Amino acid sequence: MVDEITPAALRARLDDVDGGGDGDSDVDAHADDDPAVSVVDIRDPASYADGHIAGAVNVPPNRLSTAALDAAWARADEVVVACYVGKSSKRVASVLDRHLDADVSSLRGGFDAWDGPTEDRSSSTGSAAAPDEGPTDGPEAPF
């Protein structure tokens, strides 16, 4: 079973990676270099657009495929999966743990429990998956 990380522990980890919270976080899923920590928000794109953990990338489960696993977020040393309340993220984190060479965990309590920095559609540095990006089922989808 995959580990859970508390919101407080994730905030501390992101602050460590960020060098103390100066705003230039290495969490951004589109950084040229591999990020140290990637936060993968698996909620639907509309919920993600309304608000998400700062720097998170939106990858709903139906967009996870072997092609998606080549993205920068998948090359991070640590991947934290977040959903609405922390249930679906456990299942997705378990699948990712088998496919990634990273420490994978699930955010305990999901986005509902998150009390750290957030972004919305007007301030996002993360990325929502395009509706037609990658396979959604079949042999390439890991679940």
PyMOL commands that set and color helices and strands:
alter all, ss='L'
color gray80, all
select helices_A, chain A and resi 7-18+45-50+61-63+68-70+72-75+88-99+110-113
alter helices_A, ss='H'
color red, helices_A
select strands_A, chain A and resi 3-5+37-41+52-53+57-58+78-82+103-107+118-119
alter strands_A, ss='S'
color yellow, strands_A
deselect
rebuild
show_as cartoon
